[in-house]
Structure formats: C-alpha cells, structure tokens
Amino acid sequence: MDIKTATNESIEQELLEYECVIAQARAEQLGLLREVDRRQMPTGAGCGSLGEWVRGRLDVAPETARDLVATARHLEVLPDVEAAVASG
C-alpha cells in the first residue's frame, strides 16, 4: 500500500488486518506461556516466578509481564474466550 495515496478506508482496513495478526500471535504466545509455566521452566532457570522469567526472556516491562501471565492463566479456564482471542 502506498500510504500517501491510500484512502482512509484502506488504511483502516489494513490496521484491522494487522490487529488480527497481532491477536493471533498473542494467543499463541499465551498458550506457550502456559506450557512454560506447566513445565516450571522459570524455576529451572533460577527465576522466582513466571513473571520474572517473562520479563527477562521477552524483554518486556514488569506491567506487560504481569498482564501476559495473568491473561495466560485466566484464558486456560475460559476456552471460549481463548478461541475468540485466537481468531482475532
């Protein structure tokens, strides 16, 4: 897309498409984080918590790590919501 000549509608559509890709990637990431937690990988790596492991391995802010861990754990018991997130 040539952003200079793109219509407002095409810009909006492209943004929505990217958001769908991001949501799908985030859903995959959350599933992987649950598996990391299940395998207790943070303990093996010398971390005190999954949040600490996420901060260090993914290089994210403490707030982002906290939100990722909480969401991963909550979605595990909400399969309908997890499916909606995965679909974008």
Secondary structure as GFF3:
##gff-version 3
##sequence-region A 1 88
A	DSSP	alpha_helix	8	38	.	.	.	ID=ss1
A	DSSP	alpha_helix	41	44	.	.	.	ID=ss2
A	DSSP	alpha_helix	50	58	.	.	.	ID=ss3
A	DSSP	alpha_helix	62	76	.	.	.	ID=ss4
A	DSSP	alpha_helix	79	86	.	.	.	ID=ss5
###
